[in-house]
Amino acid sequence: MISVREIDPADLALFDEWYDALRAGVVAGREAALVVGREALGFSLRNPGPLKRRLAVGAFEDDRVLGAMLFEYRLTDNLDTVEVEIDVPPQHRRRGIGTALWQWAVRRAAQLGRTIFQTEVGVPSEPWPGAEFAGHLGFSVEHVEDHLVVPLPYDEVLLDDLRRTAGVLDGYRLTSWAGVCPPEHQQAYADLHTAMDHDVPTGGMTREVVPWTVEKLQASEQRIDRSYLALVTMAHTLSGEPAGYTLMYLPRGDDSHAQQDDTLVLREHRGHNLGTHLKLANLDQLAKHRKTQRYLHTWTALSNGPMQKVNARFGFRSIEEHRELELTYPRLRPAARAVVLDPADRILLVRFEFPSGPLWATPGGGLEADESLRDGLHRELQEEIGLDAPDELQHLWHQEVVAEGHATGYDGVINDYFLVRTEPFTVGGTLTETELQAENVHGHRWWTLEELLTSEARFAPRALPQLVQDLLESGPPTTPTQVSL
Ligand SMILES: CC(C)(COP(=O)(O)OP(=O)(O)OC[C@H]1O[C@@H](n2cnc3c(N)ncnc32)[C@H](O)[C@@H]1OP(=O)(O)O)[C@@H](O)C(=O)NCCC(=O)NCCS
């Protein structure tokens, strides 16, 4: 049975196992996939910054991690968005593990009130599992870049050739540094970052651009500097106006890969070969600081003709498409529900009275914003029927219903159903009858399977009799069964 839960990144043995699963999922079948380093990711997860929350989520079977997800969201901007990355090692694929992790993401995003999911997939050939999976979930491709690499150390003959053809840099001077930005350049460097964020093509991806300030730059660089050495070259006019920059990262804990990140030449300074000069100067820095890295990576929009030309001149070769994908979800209210079975395999259902008529449903209810499934289920069961939820939850069914009238203020609901086996007990929760009635609850009843199968009553889910029959005959499913209304 697969269960999905957040892992504590301070549990180093567990983090290692989770990271191994993530890495194995990312690199499979790709020539030079770039994976965030173990140290860098561990540090980032254990030391959350003020701008972004990152959660490590694992899919477990018998306490072994079979799949990994990074679930991230920004705290001060892009407040409707979450980013997810789901990675399942090849030997565990096509068992529904990716889907189980996705269901966790859908529920947590709903708890956070966020509706836009974003993800990225490296696609070296078609058909590709990640692209098929994301397409199956409903994601659409909003932006495509080439993922390019050049082998390191850099070919000196090519560099000499590039220096010769680039000619003399006229009207500009270049400043290079390694590490964090020197104080005298911080304002200009922050402004160039803002210009970059406005300029960089992102296709149809939803992105709110927030201007960089010196404080934000300092905070961001300090965090990054722990795990990456930044190599930067900046161009100024002779009167000191900033004209552009290029930025490369040498991951401190990765002996194979270096990253060519941003390169920007401000519009009014284009056409002077400045991009080439910036890159050449930064490659001189790379020669000084590189240790063992064998690949330099970069990404360029397919539509960005000028940069594609510069990349080709610098010997970059495309190894895969880098796709950015997005999916907008309806606003759904997440709830945890219990399939309560007694020793005689009778199920406990509560009766709702709605204007449309009575409805028999499993006990449980809506999760609060920061509440775990287990805590939410426990609270709801205590309130409604006076029963403890088990510590280990067996996840049976996942249901997403988009329809009006299921939860006020929402477009629908997400219900996750868990198995609760119990000894006979007297049903009676902490809520009074009047309080229950205010939530449309008017009584409860234990049902045998036979009674469910022969009843004309309306159940939630509608297929409850069949689902309970399958559960009693075949036991809990390995991954949650998707059920409809
Ligand atoms: C994408 C990935 C996470 C899927 O994990 P998984 O555990 O195999 O996914 P599931 O078993 O839940 O697949 C769900 C559905 O996705 C689709 N799918 C997944 N892999 C597929 C493939 N190789 N070919 C075609 N369809 C595929 C199918 O519709 C599948 O349902 P089915 O098996 O009933 O036909 C895994 O292949 C992976 O880690 N890839 C590398 C990382 C990546 O690209 N992640 C996606 C971006 S977040």
PDBQT file of the ligand as one rigid body, heavy atoms in Angstrom, charges set to zero:
ROOT
HETATM    1  C1  LIG A 501       6.191  11.305 -14.852  1.00  0.00    +0.000 C 
HETATM    2  C2  LIG A 501       6.330  10.319 -13.710  1.00  0.00    +0.000 C 
HETATM    3  C3  LIG A 501       6.356  11.103 -12.402  1.00  0.00    +0.000 C 
HETATM    4  C4  LIG A 501       5.115   9.366 -13.707  1.00  0.00    +0.000 C 
HETATM    5  O1  LIG A 501       5.162   8.548 -12.557  1.00  0.00    +0.000 OA
HETATM    6  P1  LIG A 501       4.300   7.201 -12.470  1.00  0.00    +0.000 P 
HETATM    7  O2  LIG A 501       4.329   6.744 -11.059  1.00  0.00    +0.000 OA
HETATM    8  O3  LIG A 501       4.748   6.258 -13.512  1.00  0.00    +0.000 OA
HETATM    9  O4  LIG A 501       2.843   7.756 -12.847  1.00  0.00    +0.000 OA
HETATM   10  P2  LIG A 501       1.430   6.984 -12.761  1.00  0.00    +0.000 P 
HETATM   11  O5  LIG A 501       1.647   5.517 -12.669  1.00  0.00    +0.000 OA
HETATM   12  O6  LIG A 501       0.655   7.615 -11.661  1.00  0.00    +0.000 OA
HETATM   13  O7  LIG A 501       0.806   7.374 -14.173  1.00  0.00    +0.000 OA
HETATM   14  C5  LIG A 501      -0.442   8.031 -14.290  1.00  0.00    +0.000 C 
HETATM   15  C6  LIG A 501      -0.826   8.149 -15.751  1.00  0.00    +0.000 C 
HETATM   16  O8  LIG A 501       0.086   9.013 -16.445  1.00  0.00    +0.000 OA
HETATM   17  C7  LIG A 501       0.262   8.552 -17.801  1.00  0.00    +0.000 C 
HETATM   18  N1  LIG A 501       1.648   8.069 -17.985  1.00  0.00    +0.000 N 
HETATM   19  C8  LIG A 501       2.617   8.003 -17.059  1.00  0.00    +0.000 A 
HETATM   20  N2  LIG A 501       3.760   7.542 -17.605  1.00  0.00    +0.000 NA
HETATM   21  C9  LIG A 501       3.491   7.302 -18.907  1.00  0.00    +0.000 A 
HETATM   22  C10 LIG A 501       4.261   6.818 -20.005  1.00  0.00    +0.000 A 
HETATM   23  N3  LIG A 501       5.532   6.436 -19.850  1.00  0.00    +0.000 N 
HETATM   24  N4  LIG A 501       3.667   6.717 -21.210  1.00  0.00    +0.000 NA
HETATM   25  C11 LIG A 501       2.386   7.040 -21.376  1.00  0.00    +0.000 A 
HETATM   26  N5  LIG A 501       1.591   7.498 -20.369  1.00  0.00    +0.000 NA
HETATM   27  C12 LIG A 501       2.148   7.646 -19.156  1.00  0.00    +0.000 A 
HETATM   28  C13 LIG A 501      -0.699   7.381 -17.945  1.00  0.00    +0.000 C 
HETATM   29  O9  LIG A 501      -1.926   7.898 -18.376  1.00  0.00    +0.000 OA
HETATM   30  C14 LIG A 501      -0.777   6.856 -16.517  1.00  0.00    +0.000 C 
HETATM   31  O10 LIG A 501      -1.951   6.138 -16.254  1.00  0.00    +0.000 OA
HETATM   32  P3  LIG A 501      -1.987   4.555 -16.603  1.00  0.00    +0.000 P 
HETATM   33  O11 LIG A 501      -0.718   3.946 -16.067  1.00  0.00    +0.000 OA
HETATM   34  O12 LIG A 501      -3.224   4.083 -15.899  1.00  0.00    +0.000 OA
HETATM   35  O13 LIG A 501      -2.057   4.481 -18.102  1.00  0.00    +0.000 OA
HETATM   36  C15 LIG A 501       7.630   9.483 -13.874  1.00  0.00    +0.000 C 
HETATM   37  O14 LIG A 501       7.648   8.921 -15.170  1.00  0.00    +0.000 OA
HETATM   38  C16 LIG A 501       8.887  10.313 -13.681  1.00  0.00    +0.000 C 
HETATM   39  O15 LIG A 501       9.380  10.446 -12.578  1.00  0.00    +0.000 OA
HETATM   40  N6  LIG A 501       9.439  10.932 -14.765  1.00  0.00    +0.000 N 
HETATM   41  C17 LIG A 501      10.589  11.827 -14.661  1.00  0.00    +0.000 C 
HETATM   42  C18 LIG A 501      10.246  13.149 -13.971  1.00  0.00    +0.000 C 
HETATM   43  C19 LIG A 501       9.151  13.932 -14.687  1.00  0.00    +0.000 C 
HETATM   44  O16 LIG A 501       9.199  14.165 -15.871  1.00  0.00    +0.000 OA
HETATM   45  N7  LIG A 501       8.132  14.375 -13.907  1.00  0.00    +0.000 N 
HETATM   46  C20 LIG A 501       6.963  15.057 -14.466  1.00  0.00    +0.000 C 
HETATM   47  C21 LIG A 501       6.962  16.491 -14.168  1.00  0.00    +0.000 C 
HETATM   48  S1  LIG A 501       6.361  16.891 -12.587  1.00  0.00    +0.000 SA
ENDROOT
TORSDOF 0
